[in-house]
């Protein structure tokens, strides 16, 4: 990639991202992205970690998600506004920056609406690889909004899921999801209720969007031995599972100080035991260790995952032209003479007008 001019920063637009994903192949992109996430979870202790900085309103939330491994710094700006779909807007939009810690210069500016959907799905599949029943082949997917196809694709590519059982209150959304996944060879059933959807499922993914405490799954719906991938609950006051399910489950989280505020476990006592997923990936603690165990990945999304996604895209650009060189940084001839740079621009404009 290298760009000689220090003022230019690679910018990956939505169009660039789509082309990059399609050039790589959706499944290959998910598999490679999952590898970057797992690599970074294995060096979890190297990262600066803080709960995301959130600005909540009655309509939604706007968040900043920063982290650094000491060499690279990354952050993501992301919103969550469930009512946006009523006006033809996305519920979630995002962009991110990856920067060089040594100089402070940004290395990459990227859209992260599509990239977040991909990294969320990849993260779910990484967690399920440690927590789901071995050789699980059937997944219930409750909530067939923006995230649904990505989840299905990641679980198929990384875990070999063969059968999907879908439910959404919007039957049109279910039909769209089935249509979008029609060429993958999956067996897909449209179900009339969440209860029907979870029948026979070894993995249950919940990915609903309403910003409220909801009960998508009740305790009587969850049998022994299943893995629950709870994706939709990701801010204070927004949950999907009945509290009794949590009390029966072995709970795995990304970063407890954030998850206790935003995740399903906001329903529990502050000291309720949970296991940090990085410890399972590093072999420090057990994941699934018996057949009848109910495992729950209380996924809220953490900055390290976005860092992994930006790091992956930055590496991909070394062999791809799917970016625009953006004139983002002031690059004066004399670094201390920023004002002089402005004067030189003024002189150039005057000369251009006389020409």
NORQUI-V191871 format. One line per field, one symbol per residue. ss: DSSP state (a for helix, b for strand, c for the rest). phi: phi as a letter, one per 30 degrees, with the letter a starting at -180 (. if undefined). psi: psi as a letter, one per 40 degrees, with the letter a starting at -180 (. if undefined). A space follows every 10 residues. Layout:
ss: ???
phi: ???
psi: ???
This chain:
ss: cccccccbbb bbcaaaaaaa aaaacaaaaa aaaaaaaaaa aacaaacccc ccbbbbcccc bbbbbbbbcc cbbbbbbbbb caaaaaaccc cccbbbbbbb cccccbbbbb bcaaaaaaaa aaaaaaaaaa accccccbbb bbcccccaaa aaaaaaaaac ccbbbbbccc aaaaaaaaaa caaaccbbbb cccaaaaacc ccbbbbcccc ccbbbbbcaa acccccbbbb ccccbccbbb bcaaaaaacb bbbccaaaaa aacaaaaccc ccccbbaaaa accccccccc ccccbbbbcc ccaaaaaaaa aaaaaaaaac cccbbbbccc cccccccaaa aaaaaaaaaa aaaac
phi: .ecddddcbd ccdededddd ddddjedddd dddddddded ddceddcdba eddcccbdcl bbbcbcaacj cbbbbbcbcb bededdcicd dbbabbbcbd ddciddcabb dbdddddddd dddededddc cdedidbbbd bcjcdedddd dddddddcbi ecbcbcbadc ddddddeddd cdcciddbcc cdaedddddi ddbbccbccd dadbbdcced dccdidcccc cddbaeibbb cdeddddccd cbbdbeeddd cccedddcde cddbcddedd ddidbdcdba dcdccbcddc ibedddeddd dddeddddbb cdacdcdccd bddcedcddd dddddddddd ddddd
psi: eihdheehhh hhiddddddd ddddhddddd dddddddddd defdeeihhi iihhhiidea ihihgiiiee dihiihhiih gdedddeeii dhiiiihhih ddeehidhhi iedddddddd ddddddddde diihfhehhh hhhfadeddd ddddddddef hdhhhihidh dddddddddd edeeeihhhh ieiddddehe hdhhhhfieh gihigdhide ehiieihhgh ddhfihehie iiddddeeih hhichddddd ddadeeeiid ehhihhdddd deediibhei dehhihhghe hidddddddd ddddddeeei fgihhhgdhh gidhdegddd dddddddddd dddd.
